[in-house]
Amino acid sequence: MSIVAKQLNFIYNQGTPFEKHALRDVNVEIGDGEFVAIVGHTGSGKTTFVQHLNALIRLQSGSLTVGDIDLTQKKTDLKRLRGMVGMVFQYPEYQLFANTVEEDIAFGPKNIGVDKEKIETLVKDSLELVGMPLAVLKKSPFDLSGGEKRRVALAGVLAMQPKVLVLDEPTAGLDPNGKREILSLVKKLNREKGITVIMVSHDMNEVFENVDRVIVFNQGQVVHDLPPRELFRKQQDVEGMNLEVPYVAQFLNALESHGVVLNQDIRTVDEAFAAVNALKGGSK
């Protein structure tokens, strides 16, 4: 499902001394099935933008279409829109509230009127999608580990069968293993289920390793919209916006500055090591 924003503007506290222009003439297109990162320093406008996608923030000016839903229309079907666009906030485990995992995951579908039998199927399917055993259904979500809670919170969003998944800092607060597991799961949902994924992140290493495109916000405007390798070649520009350049990208940039150009698909330390080792003829 595609998303098209044209000339999107948004001003907080409009007409007051505290007025802040959060979005300025934003033009963005995200195609069906893409995995896109939205990045930028604090206050750059990225969160304001993604909150427009399921009308948590209503349109002020410009146009925005999500699939076949035109958000410029006064009578937007919000229930349908929010079923199509699943929003997973930072630390989603804090949103868990029900007595059991089953009740928590079922809340969304039940709230939009899905029949009981279908809800049972959606709950089980969603839990399996996030790699959790059905045995936890009757457990309290508060008895689970931090990583398990995050998976259950994600299952609750997936039970709504969204076409688009918006993730706000999905690995925040997790240990390295937990981060890898969540990102692997998100990539699986994108590759195997065709869900369009939009990830807001401050971790440029995660961005570099996982996404197809990076959209950079700065002072309310989109200043870059590029594949990761192309973006992080602009090292001075990126650092000038208070963003870090990923370690692997720094390494590749240094090699290129000395005339050594490796495969453009390299994303990870292991891939970079293998490529350099191949240049040496496989010697160790």
MIDOSE-1310 file (N, C-alpha, C; in nm, 2 decimals, decimal comma, always signed):
residues 284
msiv	+0,08/-0,12/+0,00/+0,00/+0,00/+0,00/+0,09/+0,12/+0,00; +0,06/+0,21/-0,09/+0,15/+0,33/-0,11/+0,10/+0,45/-0,02; +0,20/+0,54/+0,01/+0,17/+0,66/+0,08/+0,23/+0,78/+0,00; +0,15/+0,88/-0,02/+0,19/+1,00/-0,09/+0,16/+1,12/-0,02
akql	+0,26/+1,20/+0,02/+0,24/+1,33/+0,09/+0,29/+1,44/-0,01; +0,21/+1,54/-0,02/+0,25/+1,66/-0,11/+0,23/+1,79/-0,03; +0,33/+1,87/-0,03/+0,33/+2,00/+0,03/+0,27/+2,00/+0,17; +0,31/+1,90/+0,25/+0,25/+1,89/+0,38/+0,32/+1,99/+0,48
nfiy	+0,23/+2,06/+0,54/+0,28/+2,16/+0,64/+0,20/+2,14/+0,77; +0,27/+2,16/+0,88/+0,20/+2,16/+1,01/+0,27/+2,25/+1,11; +0,18/+2,33/+1,18/+0,23/+2,43/+1,28/+0,17/+2,40/+1,41; +0,25/+2,38/+1,51/+0,20/+2,36/+1,65/+0,17/+2,50/+1,71
nqgt	+0,06/+2,51/+1,79/+0,02/+2,63/+1,86/+0,01/+2,75/+1,77; -0,05/+2,72/+1,65/-0,06/+2,82/+1,55/-0,13/+2,95/+1,60; -0,07/+3,07/+1,57/-0,13/+3,19/+1,61/-0,10/+3,24/+1,75; -0,01/+3,16/+1,82/+0,03/+3,20/+1,95/+0,17/+3,23/+1,96
pfek	+0,22/+3,29/+2,07/+0,37/+3,32/+2,08/+0,45/+3,19/+2,08; +0,39/+3,08/+2,10/+0,46/+2,95/+2,11/+0,46/+2,87/+1,97; +0,42/+2,94/+1,87/+0,40/+2,88/+1,74/+0,53/+2,81/+1,69; +0,52/+2,69/+1,64/+0,64/+2,62/+1,59/+0,60/+2,55/+1,46
halr	+0,68/+2,58/+1,36/+0,65/+2,52/+1,22/+0,72/+2,39/+1,22; +0,65/+2,28/+1,24/+0,71/+2,14/+1,25/+0,73/+2,08/+1,12; +0,65/+2,10/+1,02/+0,67/+2,05/+0,88/+0,65/+2,16/+0,78; +0,75/+2,16/+0,68/+0,75/+2,26/+0,58/+0,75/+2,20/+0,44
dvnv	+0,64/+2,21/+0,37/+0,63/+2,16/+0,23/+0,70/+2,02/+0,21; +0,65/+1,93/+0,29/+0,71/+1,79/+0,29/+0,64/+1,71/+0,17; +0,73/+1,66/+0,08/+0,69/+1,57/-0,03/+0,75/+1,44/-0,01; +0,67/+1,33/+0,01/+0,73/+1,20/+0,03/+0,64/+1,10/-0,04
eigd	+0,70/+1,00/-0,10/+0,63/+0,89/-0,16/+0,69/+0,76/-0,10; +0,61/+0,67/-0,05/+0,66/+0,54/+0,00/+0,58/+0,43/-0,07; +0,64/+0,35/-0,14/+0,58/+0,25/-0,22/+0,54/+0,12/-0,14; +0,45/+0,05/-0,20/+0,40/-0,08/-0,14/+0,51/-0,17/-0,11
gefv	+0,53/-0,22/+0,01/+0,62/-0,32/+0,05/+0,76/-0,27/+0,07; +0,78/-0,14/+0,08/+0,92/-0,09/+0,11/+0,95/-0,10/+0,26; +1,08/-0,09/+0,29/+1,12/-0,08/+0,43/+1,20/+0,05/+0,43; +1,14/+0,15/+0,50/+1,20/+0,29/+0,49/+1,23/+0,33/+0,63
aivg	+1,34/+0,40/+0,65/+1,37/+0,47/+0,78/+1,35/+0,62/+0,77; +1,29/+0,67/+0,88/+1,27/+0,82/+0,89/+1,37/+0,86/+1,00; +1,46/+0,95/+0,97/+1,56/+0,99/+1,07/+1,57/+1,14/+1,07; +1,64/+1,19/+1,18/+1,66/+1,33/+1,20/+1,68/+1,36/+1,35
htgs	+1,74/+1,47/+1,38/+1,77/+1,50/+1,52/+1,64/+1,53/+1,59; +1,64/+1,54/+1,72/+1,52/+1,57/+1,79/+1,46/+1,71/+1,75; +1,33/+1,71/+1,72/+1,27/+1,83/+1,68/+1,27/+1,85/+1,53; +1,32/+1,75/+1,45/+1,33/+1,77/+1,30/+1,20/+1,76/+1,23
gktt	+1,10/+1,70/+1,29/+0,97/+1,68/+1,23/+0,93/+1,54/+1,19; +1,02/+1,45/+1,22/+1,00/+1,31/+1,18/+0,88/+1,25/+1,25; +0,87/+1,27/+1,38/+0,75/+1,21/+1,45/+0,62/+1,28/+1,42; +0,63/+1,41/+1,39/+0,50/+1,48/+1,35/+0,46/+1,42/+1,22
fvqh	+0,55/+1,39/+1,13/+0,52/+1,33/+1,00/+0,45/+1,20/+1,01; +0,51/+1,11/+1,09/+0,46/+0,97/+1,09/+0,32/+0,97/+1,17; +0,30/+1,06/+1,26/+0,17/+1,07/+1,33/+0,06/+1,12/+1,24; +0,09/+1,17/+1,12/-0,01/+1,21/+1,02/-0,06/+1,08/+0,96
lnal	+0,02/+0,98/+0,95/-0,01/+0,86/+0,87/-0,14/+0,79/+0,91; -0,17/+0,79/+1,04/-0,29/+0,73/+1,08/-0,38/+0,83/+1,16; -0,36/+0,96/+1,12/-0,44/+1,07/+1,17/-0,44/+1,09/+1,32; -0,33/+1,05/+1,38/-0,31/+1,09/+1,52/-0,29/+1,25/+1,53
irlq	-0,24/+1,30/+1,42/-0,23/+1,44/+1,40/-0,31/+1,47/+1,27; -0,41/+1,56/+1,27/-0,49/+1,58/+1,15/-0,43/+1,68/+1,06; -0,45/+1,67/+0,94/-0,40/+1,75/+0,83/-0,43/+1,90/+0,85; -0,33/+1,98/+0,84/-0,36/+2,13/+0,83/-0,35/+2,18/+0,69
sgsl	-0,25/+2,15/+0,62/-0,24/+2,19/+0,48/-0,15/+2,10/+0,40; -0,18/+2,10/+0,27/-0,11/+2,00/+0,18/-0,21/+1,88/+0,16; -0,16/+1,77/+0,11/-0,24/+1,65/+0,08/-0,16/+1,53/+0,13; -0,24/+1,43/+0,16/-0,18/+1,30/+0,21/-0,28/+1,19/+0,18
tvgd	-0,23/+1,09/+0,10/-0,32/+0,97/+0,07/-0,24/+0,85/+0,13; -0,32/+0,76/+0,19/-0,27/+0,63/+0,24/-0,35/+0,52/+0,18; -0,29/+0,45/+0,08/-0,37/+0,36/+0,00/-0,47/+0,44/-0,08; -0,60/+0,40/-0,06/-0,71/+0,47/-0,13/-0,78/+0,57/-0,04
idlt	-0,72/+0,60/+0,08/-0,78/+0,69/+0,17/-0,72/+0,83/+0,15; -0,80/+0,93/+0,12/-0,75/+1,07/+0,11/-0,78/+1,14/+0,24; -0,67/+1,18/+0,31/-0,69/+1,24/+0,44/-0,73/+1,39/+0,43; -0,73/+1,45/+0,31/-0,78/+1,58/+0,29/-0,93/+1,59/+0,30
qkkt	-1,00/+1,47/+0,29/-1,15/+1,47/+0,30/-1,19/+1,48/+0,45; -1,29/+1,56/+0,47/-1,34/+1,58/+0,61/-1,39/+1,46/+0,67; -1,45/+1,37/+0,59/-1,51/+1,25/+0,65/-1,42/+1,13/+0,62; -1,30/+1,14/+0,68/-1,21/+1,03/+0,67/-1,25/+0,91/+0,76
dlkr	-1,25/+0,79/+0,70/-1,28/+0,67/+0,78/-1,17/+0,63/+0,87; -1,16/+0,69/+0,99/-1,05/+0,67/+1,08/-1,03/+0,53/+1,13; -1,15/+0,46/+1,15/-1,14/+0,32/+1,20/-1,07/+0,24/+1,09; -1,11/+0,26/+0,97/-1,04/+0,18/+0,86/-0,90/+0,22/+0,84
lrgm	-0,87/+0,35/+0,85/-0,73/+0,40/+0,83/-0,64/+0,34/+0,94; -0,69/+0,34/+1,07/-0,60/+0,29/+1,18/-0,59/+0,14/+1,18; -0,68/+0,07/+1,11/-0,66/-0,07/+1,08/-0,56/-0,10/+0,98; -0,55/-0,01/+0,88/-0,45/-0,03/+0,77/-0,31/+0,01/+0,82
vgmv	-0,30/+0,11/+0,90/-0,17/+0,17/+0,95/-0,15/+0,13/+1,10; -0,07/+0,04/+1,12/-0,04/+0,00/+1,26/+0,07/+0,08/+1,32; +0,05/+0,14/+1,43/+0,15/+0,23/+1,50/+0,21/+0,16/+1,62; +0,34/+0,14/+1,62/+0,40/+0,08/+1,74/+0,49/+0,19/+1,80
fqyp	+0,45/+0,24/+1,92/+0,52/+0,35/+1,98/+0,64/+0,30/+2,05; +0,73/+0,40/+2,08/+0,85/+0,37/+2,16/+0,81/+0,30/+2,29; +0,88/+0,20/+2,34/+0,85/+0,12/+2,46/+0,70/+0,08/+2,45; +0,66/+0,00/+2,35/+0,52/-0,04/+2,34/+0,48/-0,13/+2,45
eyql	+0,57/-0,19/+2,52/+0,53/-0,28/+2,63/+0,46/-0,20/+2,74; +0,48/-0,07/+2,75/+0,41/+0,01/+2,85/+0,26/+0,03/+2,81; +0,23/-0,01/+2,69/+0,08/+0,00/+2,65/+0,01/-0,13/+2,69; +0,08/-0,23/+2,73/+0,01/-0,35/+2,77/-0,08/-0,33/+2,90
fant	-0,20/-0,38/+2,90/-0,29/-0,35/+3,02/-0,38/-0,46/+3,06; -0,40/-0,56/+2,98/-0,50/-0,66/+3,01/-0,45/-0,76/+3,10; -0,54/-0,85/+3,15/-0,50/-0,95/+3,25/-0,42/-1,06/+3,19; -0,45/-1,09/+3,06/-0,38/-1,20/+2,99/-0,32/-1,15/+2,86
veed	-0,23/-1,22/+2,80/-0,17/-1,19/+2,67/-0,28/-1,20/+2,57; -0,36/-1,30/+2,58/-0,47/-1,32/+2,48/-0,57/-1,20/+2,48; -0,60/-1,15/+2,59/-0,70/-1,03/+2,60/-0,63/-0,91/+2,54; -0,50/-0,90/+2,56/-0,43/-0,78/+2,52/-0,42/-0,78/+2,36
iafg	-0,39/-0,89/+2,30/-0,38/-0,90/+2,16/-0,52/-0,88/+2,09; -0,62/-0,93/+2,16/-0,75/-0,93/+2,10/-0,82/-0,80/+2,11; -0,76/-0,70/+2,19/-0,83/-0,58/+2,21/-0,86/-0,50/+2,09; -0,76/-0,49/+2,00/-0,77/-0,41/+1,88/-0,88/-0,46/+1,78
pkni	-0,87/-0,59/+1,74/-0,98/-0,65/+1,66/-1,12/-0,64/+1,72; -1,12/-0,67/+1,85/-1,25/-0,66/+1,92/-1,31/-0,52/+1,91; -1,22/-0,42/+1,92/-1,27/-0,28/+1,93/-1,32/-0,23/+1,79; -1,28/-0,30/+1,68/-1,34/-0,26/+1,55/-1,44/-0,36/+1,50
gvdk	-1,49/-0,44/+1,59/-1,61/-0,53/+1,56/-1,58/-0,66/+1,49; -1,46/-0,71/+1,50/-1,43/-0,84/+1,43/-1,50/-0,95/+1,51; -1,56/-1,05/+1,44/-1,64/-1,15/+1,52/-1,54/-1,24/+1,60; -1,60/-1,30/+1,70/-1,52/-1,37/+1,80/-1,44/-1,48/+1,75
ekie	-1,49/-1,56/+1,66/-1,41/-1,68/+1,60/-1,29/-1,63/+1,52; -1,31/-1,52/+1,45/-1,20/-1,46/+1,37/-1,09/-1,40/+1,46; -1,14/-1,34/+1,57/-1,04/-1,28/+1,67/-0,95/-1,39/+1,72; -1,01/-1,51/+1,76/-0,93/-1,62/+1,81/-0,82/-1,66/+1,72
tlvk	-0,85/-1,66/+1,59/-0,76/-1,70/+1,48/-0,65/-1,59/+1,47; -0,69/-1,47/+1,47/-0,60/-1,35/+1,45/-0,50/-1,35/+1,57; -0,55/-1,37/+1,69/-0,46/-1,37/+1,81/-0,36/-1,48/+1,80; -0,39/-1,60/+1,77/-0,30/-1,71/+1,76/-0,20/-1,68/+1,64
dsle	-0,25/-1,64/+1,53/-0,16/-1,62/+1,41/-0,06/-1,51/+1,44; -0,11/-1,40/+1,51/-0,02/-1,29/+1,54/+0,09/-1,32/+1,64; +0,05/-1,40/+1,73/+0,15/-1,45/+1,83/+0,25/-1,54/+1,77; +0,21/-1,62/+1,68/+0,31/-1,71/+1,61/+0,40/-1,62/+1,52
lvgm	+0,34/-1,52/+1,45/+0,42/-1,43/+1,37/+0,54/-1,37/+1,44; +0,51/-1,34/+1,57/+0,62/-1,27/+1,64/+0,71/-1,37/+1,72; +0,69/-1,50/+1,69/+0,78/-1,60/+1,74/+0,75/-1,64/+1,89; +0,63/-1,62/+1,93/+0,60/-1,65/+2,07/+0,51/-1,78/+2,08
plav	+0,53/-1,87/+2,18/+0,45/-1,99/+2,19/+0,31/-1,96/+2,23; +0,22/-2,04/+2,19/+0,08/-2,02/+2,22/+0,05/-2,04/+2,37; +0,15/-2,11/+2,44/+0,14/-2,13/+2,58/+0,13/-2,01/+2,67; +0,18/-1,89/+2,61/+0,18/-1,77/+2,69/+0,04/-1,70/+2,68
lkks	-0,05/-1,75/+2,60/-0,18/-1,68/+2,59/-0,25/-1,65/+2,72; -0,25/-1,74/+2,81/-0,32/-1,73/+2,94/-0,24/-1,66/+3,05; -0,11/-1,63/+3,01/-0,03/-1,57/+3,11/-0,06/-1,42/+3,12; -0,02/-1,36/+3,23/-0,02/-1,21/+3,24/+0,09/-1,15/+3,16
pfdl	+0,07/-1,05/+3,08/+0,18/-0,99/+3,00/+0,29/-0,93/+3,09; +0,25/-0,90/+3,22/+0,35/-0,84/+3,31/+0,44/-0,94/+3,37; +0,42/-1,07/+3,34/+0,51/-1,18/+3,39/+0,62/-1,21/+3,28; +0,61/-1,15/+3,17/+0,70/-1,18/+3,06/+0,83/-1,09/+3,07
sgge	+0,93/-1,13/+3,00/+1,06/-1,05/+2,99/+1,03/-0,93/+2,91; +1,13/-0,83/+2,91/+1,11/-0,71/+2,83/+1,10/-0,74/+2,68; +1,18/-0,83/+2,63/+1,17/-0,86/+2,49/+1,04/-0,93/+2,45; +1,00/-1,02/+2,54/+0,87/-1,09/+2,52/+0,75/-0,99/+2,52
krrv	+0,76/-0,89/+2,61/+0,65/-0,79/+2,62/+0,64/-0,71/+2,49; +0,76/-0,68/+2,44/+0,76/-0,60/+2,31/+0,70/-0,68/+2,20; +0,73/-0,81/+2,20/+0,67/-0,90/+2,09/+0,52/-0,91/+2,10; +0,47/-0,92/+2,23/+0,33/-0,92/+2,25/+0,26/-0,79/+2,21
alag	+0,32/-0,68/+2,24/+0,27/-0,55/+2,20/+0,26/-0,54/+2,04; +0,37/-0,59/+1,98/+0,37/-0,59/+1,83/+0,26/-0,69/+1,78; +0,24/-0,80/+1,84/+0,14/-0,89/+1,80/+0,00/-0,83/+1,81; -0,02/-0,74/+1,91/-0,15/-0,67/+1,92/-0,18/-0,58/+1,80
vlam	-0,07/-0,52/+1,75/-0,08/-0,44/+1,63/-0,11/-0,53/+1,51; -0,03/-0,64/+1,50/-0,04/-0,72/+1,38/-0,18/-0,79/+1,37; -0,25/-0,81/+1,49/-0,38/-0,87/+1,49/-0,48/-0,78/+1,42; -0,45/-0,66/+1,39/-0,53/-0,57/+1,32/-0,51/-0,58/+1,17
qpkv	-0,42/-0,67/+1,13/-0,38/-0,70/+0,99/-0,35/-0,57/+0,91; -0,25/-0,49/+0,96/-0,22/-0,37/+0,90/-0,14/-0,39/+0,77; -0,16/-0,30/+0,67/-0,08/-0,30/+0,55/+0,05/-0,22/+0,56; +0,05/-0,13/+0,66/+0,17/-0,05/+0,69/+0,20/-0,06/+0,84
lvld	+0,32/-0,08/+0,87/+0,37/-0,08/+1,01/+0,46/+0,03/+1,04; +0,42/+0,12/+1,13/+0,51/+0,24/+1,17/+0,57/+0,20/+1,30; +0,70/+0,20/+1,31/+0,77/+0,17/+1,43/+0,86/+0,28/+1,48; +0,83/+0,33/+1,60/+0,90/+0,44/+1,66/+1,01/+0,38/+1,76
epta	+1,14/+0,39/+1,71/+1,25/+0,34/+1,79/+1,22/+0,20/+1,85; +1,20/+0,10/+1,75/+1,16/-0,04/+1,80/+1,25/-0,11/+1,89; +1,38/-0,07/+1,89/+1,48/-0,15/+1,97/+1,52/-0,07/+2,09; +1,46/+0,04/+2,12/+1,50/+0,12/+2,24/+1,49/+0,04/+2,37
gldp	+1,60/+0,05/+2,44/+1,61/-0,02/+2,57/+1,63/-0,17/+2,57; +1,65/-0,23/+2,46/+1,67/-0,37/+2,45/+1,82/-0,40/+2,45; +1,86/-0,52/+2,50/+2,00/-0,57/+2,49/+2,03/-0,60/+2,35; +2,16/-0,63/+2,31/+2,19/-0,66/+2,17/+2,12/-0,77/+2,11
ngkr	+2,10/-0,88/+2,19/+2,02/-1,00/+2,14/+1,88/-0,96/+2,11; +1,82/-0,88/+2,20/+1,68/-0,84/+2,18/+1,66/-0,75/+2,06; +1,76/-0,66/+2,04/+1,76/-0,58/+1,92/+1,76/-0,66/+1,79; +1,85/-0,75/+1,79/+1,87/-0,84/+1,67/+1,74/-0,92/+1,64
eils	+1,68/-0,97/+1,75/+1,56/-1,05/+1,73/+1,44/-0,96/+1,68; +1,42/-0,84/+1,73/+1,31/-0,76/+1,69/+1,34/-0,71/+1,54; +1,46/-0,67/+1,51/+1,48/-0,63/+1,37/+1,47/-0,74/+1,27; +1,51/-0,86/+1,31/+1,50/-0,98/+1,23/+1,35/-1,01/+1,20
lvkk	+1,27/-0,99/+1,31/+1,12/-1,01/+1,30/+1,06/-0,91/+1,20; +1,10/-0,79/+1,22/+1,05/-0,68/+1,13/+1,08/-0,70/+0,99; +1,21/-0,74/+0,96/+1,25/-0,77/+0,82/+1,17/-0,89/+0,76; +1,14/-0,99/+0,85/+1,06/-1,10/+0,80/+0,92/-1,06/+0,77
lnre	+0,86/-0,97/+0,85/+0,72/-0,92/+0,82/+0,72/-0,85/+0,69; +0,83/-0,77/+0,66/+0,84/-0,69/+0,54/+0,86/-0,78/+0,42; +0,96/-0,88/+0,43/+0,99/-0,96/+0,31/+0,89/-1,07/+0,28; +0,84/-1,13/+0,39/+0,75/-1,25/+0,37/+0,61/-1,21/+0,36
kgit	+0,57/-1,11/+0,44/+0,43/-1,07/+0,44/+0,39/-0,95/+0,36; +0,50/-0,89/+0,31/+0,47/-0,77/+0,22/+0,43/-0,65/+0,29; +0,44/-0,64/+0,42/+0,40/-0,52/+0,50/+0,50/-0,41/+0,47; +0,44/-0,29/+0,44/+0,53/-0,17/+0,43/+0,57/-0,13/+0,57
vimv	+0,70/-0,12/+0,59/+0,76/-0,08/+0,72/+0,82/+0,06/+0,71; +0,78/+0,14/+0,81/+0,84/+0,27/+0,82/+0,89/+0,28/+0,97; +1,03/+0,29/+0,98/+1,09/+0,28/+1,11/+1,16/+0,42/+1,14; +1,12/+0,48/+1,25/+1,18/+0,60/+1,30/+1,29/+0,55/+1,40
shdm	+1,41/+0,60/+1,37/+1,53/+0,55/+1,45/+1,63/+0,66/+1,47; +1,70/+0,65/+1,58/+1,82/+0,73/+1,60/+1,95/+0,65/+1,58; +1,93/+0,52/+1,57/+2,05/+0,43/+1,56/+2,08/+0,41/+1,41; +2,18/+0,48/+1,36/+2,22/+0,48/+1,22/+2,28/+0,34/+1,18
nevf	+2,34/+0,27/+1,28/+2,39/+0,14/+1,24/+2,27/+0,04/+1,21; +2,17/+0,05/+1,28/+2,05/-0,03/+1,25/+1,98/+0,01/+1,12; +1,98/+0,14/+1,10/+1,92/+0,19/+0,97/+2,01/+0,14/+0,86; +2,14/+0,15/+0,86/+2,22/+0,11/+0,75/+2,21/-0,04/+0,72
envd	+2,20/-0,12/+0,82/+2,19/-0,27/+0,80/+2,06/-0,32/+0,75; +1,95/-0,24/+0,77/+1,82/-0,30/+0,75/+1,73/-0,24/+0,64; +1,74/-0,11/+0,62/+1,63/-0,05/+0,54/+1,67/-0,04/+0,39; +1,57/-0,01/+0,31/+1,59/+0,01/+0,16/+1,62/+0,16/+0,13
rviv	+1,56/+0,25/+0,21/+1,57/+0,39/+0,18/+1,57/+0,46/+0,32; +1,64/+0,58/+0,32/+1,65/+0,66/+0,44/+1,59/+0,80/+0,40; +1,49/+0,85/+0,47/+1,44/+0,98/+0,45/+1,48/+1,06/+0,57; +1,56/+1,17/+0,54/+1,62/+1,25/+0,65/+1,54/+1,38/+0,66
fnqg	+1,49/+1,41/+0,78/+1,42/+1,53/+0,81/+1,52/+1,63/+0,89; +1,51/+1,75/+0,85/+1,59/+1,86/+0,92/+1,51/+1,99/+0,92; +1,48/+2,04/+1,04/+1,41/+2,17/+1,05/+1,27/+2,16/+0,98; +1,21/+2,04/+0,99/+1,08/+2,03/+0,93/+1,07/+2,00/+0,78
qvvh	+1,19/+1,98/+0,72/+1,19/+1,96/+0,58/+1,26/+1,82/+0,55; +1,23/+1,76/+0,43/+1,30/+1,65/+0,39/+1,42/+1,69/+0,31; +1,54/+1,66/+0,36/+1,66/+1,71/+0,30/+1,74/+1,60/+0,22; +1,70/+1,47/+0,25/+1,76/+1,36/+0,18/+1,66/+1,25/+0,17
dlpp	+1,66/+1,18/+0,06/+1,58/+1,06/+0,04/+1,66/+0,97/-0,05; +1,74/+0,88/+0,02/+1,84/+0,80/-0,06/+1,85/+0,66/+0,00; +1,91/+0,57/-0,08/+1,95/+0,44/-0,03/+2,06/+0,46/+0,08; +2,07/+0,37/+0,18/+2,16/+0,39/+0,29/+2,31/+0,42/+0,24
relf	+2,36/+0,34/+0,15/+2,50/+0,36/+0,11/+2,52/+0,50/+0,05; +2,43/+0,54/-0,03/+2,44/+0,67/-0,10/+2,43/+0,79/+0,01; +2,34/+0,77/+0,10/+2,33/+0,88/+0,21/+2,46/+0,89/+0,29; +2,51/+0,78/+0,34/+2,62/+0,78/+0,43/+2,76/+0,81/+0,36
rkqq	+2,76/+0,81/+0,23/+2,88/+0,87/+0,16/+2,89/+1,01/+0,19; +2,78/+1,08/+0,22/+2,78/+1,22/+0,25/+2,81/+1,24/+0,39; +2,92/+1,20/+0,44/+2,96/+1,19/+0,58/+2,95/+1,33/+0,65; +3,01/+1,43/+0,59/+3,02/+1,56/+0,65/+2,88/+1,62/+0,66
dveg	+2,80/+1,60/+0,56/+2,66/+1,65/+0,56/+2,58/+1,58/+0,67; +2,59/+1,45/+0,68/+2,51/+1,37/+0,78/+2,56/+1,42/+0,92; +2,69/+1,43/+0,94/+2,73/+1,47/+1,07/+2,70/+1,61/+1,11; +2,68/+1,69/+1,00/+2,64/+1,83/+1,02/+2,50/+1,85/+1,07
mnle	+2,42/+1,74/+1,06/+2,28/+1,74/+1,11/+2,27/+1,66/+1,24; +2,38/+1,65/+1,31/+2,39/+1,58/+1,44/+2,34/+1,43/+1,43; +2,38/+1,37/+1,32/+2,35/+1,22/+1,30/+2,48/+1,15/+1,29; +2,48/+1,03/+1,34/+2,61/+0,95/+1,33/+2,61/+0,88/+1,20
vpyv	+2,74/+0,86/+1,15/+2,76/+0,78/+1,03/+2,79/+0,64/+1,08; +2,72/+0,54/+1,03/+2,74/+0,40/+1,08/+2,89/+0,35/+1,07; +2,93/+0,26/+1,16/+3,07/+0,22/+1,16/+3,11/+0,16/+1,03; +3,02/+0,07/+0,97/+3,06/+0,01/+0,84/+3,07/+0,11/+0,73
aqfl	+2,98/+0,21/+0,73/+2,98/+0,31/+0,63/+3,11/+0,39/+0,64; +3,15/+0,42/+0,76/+3,28/+0,50/+0,78/+3,39/+0,42/+0,73; +3,39/+0,29/+0,75/+3,50/+0,20/+0,70/+3,50/+0,20/+0,55; +3,38/+0,19/+0,49/+3,37/+0,18/+0,34/+3,41/+0,32/+0,28
nale	+3,38/+0,43/+0,35/+3,41/+0,56/+0,30/+3,57/+0,58/+0,30; +3,63/+0,53/+0,41/+3,77/+0,54/+0,42/+3,84/+0,46/+0,31; +3,79/+0,34/+0,28/+3,85/+0,26/+0,18/+3,83/+0,33/+0,04; +3,71/+0,39/+0,02/+3,69/+0,45/-0,11/+3,78/+0,58/-0,13
shgv	+3,81/+0,64/-0,02/+3,90/+0,76/-0,02/+4,04/+0,72/-0,07; +4,07/+0,59/-0,05/+4,20/+0,54/-0,10/+4,19/+0,46/-0,22; +4,07/+0,47/-0,29/+4,06/+0,40/-0,42/+4,01/+0,26/-0,42; +3,97/+0,21/-0,30/+3,92/+0,07/-0,29/+3,77/+0,07/-0,27
vlnq	+3,70/+0,03/-0,37/+3,56/+0,03/-0,38/+3,51/-0,12/-0,36; +3,43/-0,15/-0,26/+3,38/-0,28/-0,24/+3,24/-0,29/-0,29; +3,18/-0,41/-0,28/+3,04/-0,43/-0,32/+2,95/-0,33/-0,25; +2,86/-0,27/-0,33/+2,77/-0,17/-0,28/+2,66/-0,23/-0,19
dirt	+2,65/-0,36/-0,19/+2,54/-0,42/-0,10/+2,59/-0,45/+0,04; +2,72/-0,42/+0,07/+2,77/-0,45/+0,20/+2,70/-0,37/+0,31; +2,65/-0,43/+0,41/+2,58/-0,36/+0,52/+2,64/-0,39/+0,66; +2,70/-0,51/+0,67/+2,74/-0,55/+0,81/+2,89/-0,56/+0,82
vdea	+2,93/-0,57/+0,95/+3,08/-0,60/+0,97/+3,12/-0,73/+0,91; +3,04/-0,83/+0,92/+3,08/-0,96/+0,87/+3,10/-0,95/+0,71; +3,00/-0,88/+0,65/+3,01/-0,87/+0,50/+3,13/-0,79/+0,46; +3,16/-0,68/+0,54/+3,28/-0,60/+0,51/+3,41/-0,68/+0,52
faav	+3,42/-0,76/+0,63/+3,53/-0,84/+0,66/+3,55/-0,95/+0,55; +3,44/-1,01/+0,50/+3,45/-1,11/+0,40/+3,50/-1,05/+0,27; +3,45/-0,93/+0,24/+3,49/-0,86/+0,11/+3,64/-0,82/+0,12; +3,69/-0,77/+0,23/+3,83/-0,73/+0,24/+3,92/-0,86/+0,24
nalk	+3,87/-0,96/+0,30/+3,95/-1,09/+0,30/+3,96/-1,14/+0,15; +3,85/-1,13/+0,08/+3,85/-1,17/-0,06/+3,95/-1,09/-0,15; +3,97/-0,96/-0,11/+4,06/-0,88/-0,18/+4,21/-0,93/-0,16; +4,23/-0,99/-0,04/+4,36/-1,04/-0,01/+4,38/-1,18/-0,06
ggsk	+4,28/-1,23/-0,14/+4,30/-1,37/-0,19/+4,26/-1,47/-0,09; +4,18/-1,43/+0,01/+4,13/-1,53/+0,11/+4,24/-1,56/+0,22; +4,35/-1,49/+0,22/+4,45/-1,52/+0,33/+4,40/-1,47/+0,46; +4,45/-1,53/+0,57/+4,41/-1,49/+0,70/+4,52/-1,43/+0,78
